[in-house]
Amino acid sequence: MLECALLENINLTGQFLIAMPSMTDPYFSKTLTFICTHNQDGAMGVVINRPIELNVASLFKQMKLEIQAPPYRTSTFLGNPLHFGGPVQQERGFILHTPHLEYNSTLLVNNSIALTTSKDILEAAANHDAPEKMLIALGYAGWTAGQLEDEMGKNAWLSLETQQINELHALIFDAPNNDKFDLAMGMMGLNLANLSDVAGHA
């Protein structure tokens, strides 16, 4: 009963969810998700380690956005992959970024990370006024009231909290996508092989 009460009161806003080996949902297996909001109404986050085949250049082309000369970090920025952010509203963009300007629809998750869902941030990027770091995802992960707490209670996820800007930036923006999951596990002093072994003998 005490564990259930504690889970009811957790707030994972600004933390990371690491999918446990027991997570068999193909949308979330071996994913690392950054939680943007978590309250009594539910939770919303963005998967940050699952790139898709489209890149920023293809997105700009679809949106008929032209990069204004001189190019905004053209070779790197335009070549960055878009990410699968989650199974909800995959036709919409959800941009995690370092705090910069106020856009039409921006949520400040913490002092280091913001989430913007309005087109004006991409228009700003095309005109050399983008945040220093950005991760562009299509779709998001959503949980109804009590759903995430229930999944946490069933050990579907591990939560990782860090206040270190360099660690936040590494996990969301800087580390190669293939390394983010293991990096997060390492920050907790764990590795997937050990967890898989334990799960296999449960």
Buried (B, 14 or more C-beta within 10 A) or exposed (E): EEEEEEBEEEEBBBBBBBBBBBBEEEBBEBBBBBBBBBEEEBBBBBBBBBBBEBBBBEBBEEEEBEBEEEEBEEEEBBEBBBBBBBBBBBEEBBBBBBBBEEBEEBEEBBEBBBBBBEBBBBBBBBEEEBBEBBBBBBBBBBBEEBEBBEBBBEBBBBBBEBEEEEBBBBBBBBBEBEBBBBBBBEBBEBEBEEBEEEEEEE
